[in-house]
Amino acid sequence: MSERAAEALIDSVPETVQGAAAVPSFDEAFTLHHRAVYRAAYALVRDAGLAEDVTQEVFLKLYQHMGSLQNEEHVRPWLLRVASNTALNTIRSRSRAGTREEEFASAASVGVGGGTAPVGIEADYERRAEIEEARRALGQIKEPMRSCLLLKQQGLSYREIAQTLSINEANVGSLIARGRKEFTRVYGKIGGRR
């Protein structure tokens, strides 16, 4: 169901029912928010399959925690927060696994081929190194600046970011600007160590 169709469905509900702001059923929450959760996950993991895995995990967590959500306004921010955390955990675990694989491949190539790696492997290694530097730089940025940067990069509005992080909407722009400046400073230091 498209977002327009979902909005049309919401608009067709009588005012008295909308005013109650009850927690939607799991099926309604899934229909309304699946696309936003997937986009948030994809923005972090940059892999369609992984983003779908993260999305499934997020909705499994929603199913398990439906009773803890107080009203409809809490569902989307809760889902986006869980999606961000789950995606970051996925990235961390894949990064650790990738590091182990790289060490194994490096040791194997030195033992077998005399130590010279094909150009494709070197380019891939450099790309991974740059990504890891960016992640390390991002990891050094304090909260809530880091989360504001990530959520803004995913295309969320200031209001959605404020709701997701439970912060004042008036502070979001300042946090994003300070976060970008800090990221540039920290990334420059990390990249300069090569």
Secondary structure, 3 states (H helix, E strand, C coil): CCHHHHHHHHHCCCHHHHHHCCCCCHHHHHHHHHHHHHHHHHHHHCCHHHHHHHHHHHHHHHHHCHHHCCCHHHHHHHHHHHHHHHHHHHHHHHHHHHHHHHHHHHHHHHHHHCCCCCHHHHHHHHHHHHHHHHHHHHHCCCCCHHHHHHHHHCCCCHHHHHHHHCCCHHHHHHHHHHHHHHHHHHHHHHHCCC
